[in-house]
């Protein structure tokens, strides 16, 4: 089974035609009073500059005490020279007006209004097409398993950037789109 950890568009093509990912053996984890999360946050890069990297993570924010309530949100994490361990900059609520459509509203969420933040993602089995080519990760067969962790928002919590535990357990997949819009995927490449 595999879990999507991070998506990035920071890929360069060298003079020999080889693609290189901007991989630095670092991942963003969450820490609260219970300790450091066992797995990295599931992130998608949204904006990259020379001074900062911005990521989005899907989360479910919950309250248990008075009335059970939950809110799905996109949480923005920023890693920069000023915040080398990252910082949660904002949380944007997601509305579920339509089962197929999620649109972010303009109102930011105050994480202090919630007790717990759950960050989870589905695990999938490697899936190939009839020709044996790897499919897009999000089209892989769902395993029925979810992985993730909860963060206690009632105490001290923060992001931590550190090397991956056991990088030999992680792989990279490149996806390429040609000038006609056809997409293909590389084989799984072990991280180095």
N, C-alpha and C positions, 0 to 999 in steps of 0.2 A: 504494500500500500504506500501511496505517496500523498504528501500534503503540500499545497502551494504555499511558499513562504514569502517570496518577494518577486515582483515584476518590475522590470526596468527597461528603458529605451536607450540607456547609455552603452552603446555598442559601437565599436570602431572597426573599420575594414582596413587591414594593412596593405602594403604594396604587393604582397604575395597572394592576396585574395583571401586571407584568413580573418575571421571575425574574432574580436576580443571583447569580453564583457568587463565592465569596470568593477571587478570583484576584489574586495580588500579583506576577506575573511572576517567581516564584522556583521553583526546583526543587532537589531533593537529588541531588548527584553523589557519586561515590566517588573518593578520591585515594589512590594508593599510590606507591611509589618510581618507577614507570613514568609517573606523571603523572595528570592528571584524566581521568575517563571521558568518552568522546565523547557519550554520551547520558545523560539523567537516569535515576535509579533508577525502577523500575516499582513504584509504591506505592499502597496502599489505606489511607485514613484509618480508624483504629479508635476514636480518642477525641480529642475536642477540648475544651479549656478555655481560660480567659482567660490561663493561664500556659504551657501546653504543647500541642503537637500530637503525637499518636502515630500511626505508620504501620507497616504490615507489608509486607515484600517477600519473595517466594518466592526461595529460593536453593538451590544445590547446593554442598555443602561436600565438598572432595576432598583426598585424600592420594595422592601418587605415589611417594614415596621407597622405602619398604620393601614394603608390600603396598598395591595399589591398592584404595582404599575410597572410598565416597561416601555422603553422607547428605543427603536433602532436608530443608529446614528453613524455618520462618518466622522472619525476622529482624525484630526490633522496632527502629525508628528513632524517636528522640524529638528534636523541635526545640522549644526553649524559650528564655526570657530567659537562663537559666543556660548553655544550649548553643545559641547562635544558629546555629552551623554544623551542628547535629545531633550525635547520639551514638548508637552502636549499644548499646542497653540489654540485649538478650538475644537468644538464638537458641533456638527450640523445635523439636525434631526432629519430623518427620512420619513416621508409620508407614504402610506400604502393605499393610495386612491384606487389603484388598479393592481391586480395580482402580477401583471407583467411590467408595470411601470413604477419606478420609484423616482420621485423628484425631491430634491433637497429644498427645504424652505429657507427663507432668509434669516430667521430667528436662530441665534446661536444658543446652544445648551450650556448651562452651568453645571459642570460635573459635580459640584458641591451639593446640588439638589438631589443627587442619587447616592445609594449605598454601595452598589456593586456594578462593575463593568465586566461583561463577559466578552472575551475575544475568542471566537471559534471559527473553524473552517472544516470542510468535509474532506475526508480521505478518499482517494480514488485508486483504482487498479489501472495499470498500464493498458492502453487500448490502441489497437492499430486498425487501419482500413484493410480492405480485401487484398491489397497489394503488399501488405506488411509495413506500410508507412505509419509512423507515429502520428496520432491525432492531436489536436489542440488539447491541452491539459483539461480544460473545462468541458470537453466532450468525452473524457475518459469515463469508464464505468464507475458509478458510485459504489463505494464499499458498504455504505450504511453506517459507517463510523464517523464520528466527529472528534476533533482534537482541539484543545484550547485551554484556557485558564480564566479564572475570575480574579479581579483586582478589587480589593476592599477600598472604596473611595471615602470611608469615614475616618481614615487615619492618613499617615504619610505614605504617599506613593509617587513614583517617578520612573522615567525611562532610564535604561542603562544600555550603552553601546559597548559590546565586547565581542571577542572572537567567538565563532560558532563552537559549541561543544561537539566534538566528533564530526569534523567537516567531511570525513570519509563517508558519512551517511547521506550526504547531499549531492544533488546533481544539478546541472544547468541544461536548459533546452533553449535553443535559438529558434525563433520563428521568423521567416522571411516572406516578404510579399514582393512579387515581381511587378513589372510595369503594366501588366494586364490585370492585376488584382488577385492573381493566384497566390495562395499561401501554402508554404511547406514548413515542416518542422524537422529540426536536427534530431539525431539520436541523443539519448541521455549521456551527458559528458560529466564525469566525476570532477568535483571541485579540486583545485590544486592551490 
